[in-house]
Amino acid sequence: MMRNRYSTIALATCCAVLCAAAAAHAQVAVRGKTVYTMAGRPITDGVVVVKDGKIVAIGTAAEVKVPDGARTLTAAVVTPGLIDAHATVGFSGILNQPQDQDQLERSTAIQPELRAVDAYNAQDELVEWIRGFGVTTVHTGHAPGELISGQTMIVKTVGHTVADAVVRDAQAVAATLSIDARKTEGKSPGTRGKMMAMLRSELLKAREYAAKQRKAAEKPDKPAGAGAAPAAKPGETADTAKKPAEPPPRDLRMETLGQVLDGKLVLLVTADRVQDIQSALRLAKEFGIKLWLDGAAEAYLAIDDIKAAGVPVIIHPTMARAVGDKENQSFETAAKLVAAGIPVALQSGYEAYVPKTRVVLFEAGLAAANGLSFEQALATITIDAAKILGIADRVGSIEIGKDGDLALYDGDPFEYTSHCVGVVIDGKVASERKQ
């Protein structure tokens, strides 16, 4: 009995391993009446084949044969997996309870050292919810609301842990130049001028910190001759002249801002008023840093300045409430910026009420109803978003060699009556539920 029991367990284990191995190498074929590749003209009666997580073939049904044994899905419309260019999903949890709200730390105004990877919850139900509409990649992290609220990251909407989901564990440092970051009762920052002064001061400190680190890493000068000591400077002894500079104590805040100064991290600035947008542009020019404008409700009043600076804009959700700094927002902002040649992506953003995230599919649909063409609107949540985020080599379009991320719909994705009927991420079917 015991031997039979162990044999049964061993057989089950072996079968599980073989099934897992087969699944890892399984091919998926997706057929669509219309396939929007975002890398060329739409394909009618198209087929996309994915193997080992990557797209290996795409074309018409007459050109591309569905491989034998491939799992096949069909839909009226197939698009690349959608990209949410700025969200807090995975941080602002679905329960709206203190235990799942990690999007904003209120203890201090400046905290770039807060890592997104340390707080992301891959199993939050909001992640699954947005995936059900075709969103496969999200740029998420700490929310606007403090002068510097923390870091952001890029994830796929799959996995049980952050390690399963992560594409980039650090992408940007999130800053806010709006009334949301103002303090009251004499606390700083209380005005726009104070906000800029504090940001400038921290960046200068980070520059000095980096200079000290570099100097400490330098090797002391070699002596002029064998056995000869380097010449001492006035006020130095020969012994002190030999010693390299001591590095400053490690400072996570300064190290993070140093990566912004070096261009390794982007400064993502949420600013809606035109004067705040222009302040962000000046700061980026002064320090030579890479800037993304976020929100940008009044961006249509600064089109020439934004274009001259070569800065992309991640526009606020189309249906964000028009109050406070957003009181002059427009449904046509995306269309105006795109027409001016400014790189634009759309986002779900952050809201303080349940469910705390929108769906970029609907945001793009509203933008299409207010000046963008269908493909321009789709680009703001696929290839254009991927280009802004610097991940267009992997996602954003249906091309051979890219990640097998696809969204399937039973009609026009921007029509309210249409549904997402399938989602493929990294070549695996993540959802077939009609939503």
Secondary structure, DSSP 8 states (H G I E B T S, - for coil): -HHHHHHHHHHHHHHHHHHHHHHHT-EEEEEEEEE--SSSS-EEEEEEEEETTEEEEEEETTTS---TT-EEEEEEEEEE-EEEEEE-TTTB-TT-SGGGB-S---S-SB-TT--GGGT--TT-HHHHHHHTTTEEEEEEES-SSSSEEEEEEEEES--SSHHHHEEES--EEEEE-SGGG---TT-S--SHHHHHHHHHHHHHHHHHHHHHHHHHHS-----SSTT------TT--HHHHHS--------HHHHHHHHHHTTSSEEEEEE-SHHHHHHHHHHHHHHT--EEEEE-TTGGGSHHHHHHHT--EEE--TT----GGGTT--TTHHHHHHHTT--EEE--B--SSTT----HHHHHHHHHTTT--HHHHHHTTTHHHHHHHT-TTTSSS--TTSB--EEEESS-TTSTT--EEEEEETTEEEE----
